[in-house]
Amino acid sequence: MTTTETRSPSEGRGRRKPRSTIIVTSILVIVALYFLVPIYYIVIAATKTTSDLFATNGFALAPTFALWDNLALVFTYNGGIFVRWLLNSVLYAGVGAALATYFAAVGGYALAKYEFRGKNLVFGTVLGGVLVPGTALALPMFLLFSSLGLANTYLSVLIPSLVSPFGLLLCRIYAEASVDTSIVEAGRIDGAGELRIFHKLGLRTMTPALVTVFLFQLVFIWNNFFLPLVMLADESLYPVTLGLHNWSSQVDRLPEFYQLTTGGALVSIIPLICAMVVLQKYWRGGLSEGAVKG
């Protein structure tokens, strides 16, 4: 006599679950290593002298721990020019990201809550900016700013950073989903102006999306290299990315610039890490809510 075993679908799913969990976890570990290994490498490289960089394994510590000497050299070289570059990056990224976020919020809110002729055309035109690479716009913008006398100034880097098509898209989606039209109408009935309704009601409701836009724009401007390269000729106006490139281009002539470059690169990522840690919970919340409600 033979017996036939019957298995419920839940048992099959239960047996398949560990395998899928292992696959997903493995992929996540690989992705995490992809992003963390370069950070680990630059931390280790910043602790080495120029000779140790080539004499030892790139991922192993050298016998001589030179981190503090390298950092001191970074902050004192050429009259402390690196500090100026760092402050320039804070200015470009901080002010640029804040204003770009505000403009994206204003535009997204208007497109979500107002009806006017040409609304979809305006939205499509701005959104089309996502498809245009920044390198294609750099030269025309340089010619434009040169004709206005703004080339090689802070404004030549700040002004192009104030537009965020992705931020406009996200703010429109979030405003449509989270800003209740009845609340806007109630504000109008109470006699509040449109700007007051936007600042008192709209901005508060859109906070998670605004933090998300701010973080994305902050990272984008901080890491921007090609636009400052085209626009700026004065070394004192350089952001930290362009300054580090200037140092790294001199390593063949002066090997000590290896220590300057690795130490400066380590310092340059610390502000972004701090911003990510501080804004992480708002960033994740903004992305998840925008995805679900949009």
Residue, then its C-alpha position, 0 to 999 in steps of 0.5 A: m500500500t502506498t500513501t501520498e503525502t499532501r503538502s499545503p501551499s503554506e508549507g511550500r511557501g514556508r520552505r521557499k522563504p529562506r532561500s529567497t531571504i538568502i538571495v535578497t540578503s546576499i544582494l543587499v550585502i553586495v550593494a552595501l559593500y559596493f558603497l562601503v569599500p571605497i569609503y573604507y579605502i579612503v579612510i585607510a589611505a588617509t592614514k598613510t604617507t606617500s611612500d606607504l601608499f605604494a609600499t603596502n596593500g591598499f586595504a591594510l594599515a601601514p606601520t606608520f599611522a600618519l592620519w593626524d599629520n595628513l590632516a594637519l597638512v591638508f588644513t595648513y597647506n597654501g595658507g589653509i586654502f582647503v578650508r576656503w574650498l570647504l566653506n565654498s562647498v558649504l555655501y554652494a550646497g547649503v544655500g543652493a539646496a535650500l533655495a532649490t527646495y523652496f522653489a521646487a515646493v512653490g512650483g510643485y504646490a502651484l501645479a498641484k493645487y491651481e488650475f491654469r492654462g498651460k499647466n501641463l505644458v509648464f510641468g512637461t517643460v520643466l520635467g524635460g530638464v531631467l533628460v538633459p545632461g548637465t554637461a550639455l548645458a555647461l558650455p551654453m551657461f558659461l557663454l550666457f554668464s560671461s555675457l552677463g559678467l557673472a562668470n568666475t563668481y559665486l553666482s555662476v555656480l549658485i544660480p544653475s543649482l537653484v533648479s531641481p526638476f526632480g524636486l518639482l516632480l516630487c513636490r507636485i506628487y506629494a502636494e497632490a496626495s497630502v495637502d487637503t484641498s478642503i484645508v486650503e479652502a478653509g484658509r481662504i474662507d478665513g481670509a488668509g492669502e495664498l502665500r500665507i496658506f502655502h507657508k502655514l499649511g502647505l510647507r508644514t504638510m510637505t515637510p517629508a518631501l522637502v527634506t528628501v528634495f533638500l538631501f538629494q540636491l545637497v548631495f548633487i551640488w556638493n559632488n558637482f564638478f563639471l559646472p565649477l570647472v567650466m565657470l570658475a578660474d579663481e582658485s579661491l572660489y573653488p568648491v572642494t571637489l574642484g580643489l581636490h582635482n587640482w591637487s590630484s593633478q599635481v601628484d606626478r610632479l609633487p608626490e606629497f600631493y597624494q597625502l593632501t588628496t587622500g586626507g582632503a577626500l576623507v574630510s570632504i565626505i564627512p559633511l555628507i555623512c553627517a547630513m545623511v545621518v541627521l536627515q535619514k529618518y525624514w528622507r526615508g519617510g518622505l520617499s515611502e509616503g510619496a511613493v505610496k500616495g503618488 
